[in-house]
Amino acid sequence: MKNQLRELRAAKAWSQGDLADKLAVSRQTINAIETEKYDPSLPLALKIGKLFKLPVEEIFWN
């Protein structure tokens, strides 16, 4: 699944660790999502959308 998580995170000047802490996941999870090796669960995708104040569809797409 394609995503713009890296760009959104960079715009806030957050490290992968910073974002991981905010979402209560590991830094490795953030890295795997950003490199498209892992698709987040629906609850995690919704948390990401809420954190960035964007609909999930604007962050993730096929």
FIBA-330720 format. One line per 8 residues: number of its first residue (from 1); for each residue z, x, y of N, C-alpha, C, O, CB. Coordinates in steps of 0.1 Angstrom, whole numbers, plus 5000, padded with zeros to 4 digits. Glycine has a CB too. Layout:
<atoms>
NUM> Z X Y Z X Y Z X Y Z X Y Z X Y; ...
</atoms>
This chain:
<atoms>
1> 5000 5008 4988 5000 5000 5000 5000 5009 5012 5008 5018 5014 5012 4990 5000; 4991 5006 5021 4990 5014 5034 5001 5009 5043 5006 4998 5042 4976 5011 5041; 5006 5018 5052 5016 5015 5061 5016 5024 5073 5009 5035 5073 5030 5016 5055; 5023 5020 5084 5023 5028 5096 5038 5032 5099 5042 5034 5110 5018 5020 5108; 5046 5034 5088 5060 5037 5090 5061 5051 5097 5070 5052 5105 5066 5037 5076; 5054 5061 5093 5055 5074 5099 5053 5073 5114 5060 5079 5122 5045 5084 5092; 5042 5066 5118 5039 5065 5132 5050 5058 5140 5054 5062 5151 5026 5058 5134; 5056 5047 5134 5066 5039 5140 5079 5048 5142 5086 5048 5152 5069 5027 5132
9> 5082 5055 5131 5094 5064 5131 5092 5075 5142 5102 5078 5149 5096 5070 5117; 5080 5081 5142 5078 5092 5152 5079 5087 5166 5084 5094 5175 5064 5098 5150; 5074 5074 5169 5075 5069 5182 5089 5067 5187 5092 5068 5199 5068 5055 5182; 5099 5066 5178 5113 5065 5181 5120 5079 5181 5132 5080 5184 5120 5055 5172; 5112 5089 5177 5118 5103 5176 5129 5103 5166 5138 5111 5167 5123 5108 5190; 5127 5096 5155 5137 5096 5144 5132 5105 5133 5120 5105 5130 5140 5081 5138; 5141 5112 5126 5137 5120 5114 5137 5110 5103 5141 5099 5104 5147 5131 5112; 5131 5115 5091 5132 5106 5079 5146 5103 5076 5149 5092 5071 5125 5113 5068
17> 5155 5113 5078 5169 5111 5075 5176 5100 5084 5184 5092 5079 5177 5124 5076; 5172 5101 5097 5177 5091 5106 5173 5077 5101 5181 5068 5101 5172 5093 5120; 5160 5075 5098 5155 5062 5094 5162 5058 5081 5166 5046 5079 5140 5062 5092; 5163 5067 5072 5170 5064 5059 5184 5059 5061 5189 5050 5055 5170 5077 5050; 5192 5066 5070 5205 5062 5073 5206 5047 5079 5214 5039 5075 5212 5071 5083; 5196 5044 5088 5196 5031 5094 5193 5020 5083 5197 5009 5085 5185 5030 5105; 5185 5024 5073 5181 5014 5063 5190 5015 5050 5188 5007 5041 5167 5016 5059; 5199 5024 5050 5208 5026 5038 5200 5029 5025 5203 5024 5015 5217 5014 5036
25> 5190 5038 5027 5183 5044 5016 5183 5059 5017 5188 5064 5026 5168 5038 5015; 5177 5065 5007 5176 5080 5007 5164 5085 5016 5155 5077 5018 5175 5086 4993; 5165 5097 5020 5154 5103 5028 5142 5104 5019 5130 5102 5023 5158 5117 5033; 5144 5106 5006 5133 5107 4996 5125 5093 4995 5113 5093 4994 5138 5111 4982; 5133 5082 4997 5126 5069 4996 5117 5068 5008 5106 5063 5007 5137 5058 4996; 5122 5072 5020 5114 5071 5032 5101 5079 5031 5090 5075 5034 5121 5075 5045; 5103 5091 5025 5091 5100 5023 5081 5094 5014 5069 5094 5016 5096 5114 5018; 5086 5088 5003 5077 5082 4993 5070 5070 4999 5058 5068 4996 5085 5078 4981
33> 5076 5062 5007 5070 5051 5014 5059 5056 5023 5048 5051 5023 5080 5042 5021; 5063 5066 5031 5053 5071 5041 5041 5078 5035 5030 5077 5040 5060 5081 5050; 5043 5084 5023 5031 5090 5016 5025 5081 5007 5016 5085 4999 5036 5103 5009; 5028 5068 5007 5022 5058 4999 5024 5060 4984 5015 5056 4976 5007 5056 5002; 5035 5067 4980 5038 5069 4966 5047 5058 4961 5049 5057 4948 5044 5082 4964; 5052 5050 4970 5062 5040 4966 5060 5028 4975 5060 5030 4988 5077 5045 4966; 5060 5016 4970 5060 5004 4978 5074 4998 4979 5081 4997 4969 5050 4993 4972; 5079 4996 4991 5092 4991 4992 5094 4977 4986 5084 4969 4985 5096 4991 5007
41> 5106 4974 4982 5109 4961 4977 5108 4951 4989 5108 4955 5001 5124 4960 4971; 5107 4938 4987 5106 4928 4997 5118 4929 5007 5117 4929 5019 5105 4914 4992; 5131 4930 5001 5142 4931 5010 5142 4943 5019 5145 4942 5031 5155 4931 5002; 5137 4954 5014 5136 4967 5022 5125 4965 5032 5127 4969 5044 5134 4979 5013; 5114 4960 5028 5103 4958 5038 5107 4949 5050 5104 4951 5061 5091 4951 5031; 5115 4938 5046 5120 4929 5057 5130 4936 5066 5130 4934 5078 5127 4917 5050; 5138 4945 5060 5148 4953 5068 5140 4962 5078 5144 4964 5090 5157 4961 5060; 5129 4968 5073 5121 4977 5081 5115 4969 5093 5115 4974 5104 5110 4984 5073
49> 5109 4957 5089 5104 4949 5100 5114 4945 5110 5111 4945 5122 5098 4937 5093; 5126 4942 5106 5136 4938 5115 5140 4950 5124 5142 4948 5136 5148 4932 5108; 5141 4961 5118 5145 4973 5126 5135 4976 5137 5139 4980 5148 5147 4985 5116; 5122 4975 5133 5112 4979 5143 5107 4966 5151 5099 4967 5160 5100 4985 5136; 5113 4955 5148 5110 4942 5156 5095 4939 5155 5089 4936 5164 5114 4943 5170; 5090 4940 5142 5076 4938 5139 5075 4929 5127 5083 4931 5118 5068 4951 5138; 5065 4921 5126 5063 4914 5113 5059 4924 5102 5052 4934 5105 5051 4903 5114; 5063 4922 5090 5061 4931 5079 5046 4933 5077 5041 4944 5074 5066 4925 5066
57> 5037 4923 5080 5023 4924 5079 5017 4934 5088 5006 4940 5086 5016 4911 5081; 5024 4937 5099 5019 4947 5109 5023 4961 5105 5017 4971 5110 5024 4944 5123; 5033 4963 5096 5037 4976 5091 5030 4980 5078 5027 4991 5076 5052 4976 5090; 5029 4970 5069 5023 4972 5056 5011 4963 5054 5011 4952 5058 5034 4969 5045; 5001 4969 5047 4989 4961 5043 4982 4968 5032 4985 4980 5028 4979 4960 5055; 4973 4961 5025 4965 4966 5014 4953 4973 5018 4945 4978 5010 4962 4955 5004
</atoms>
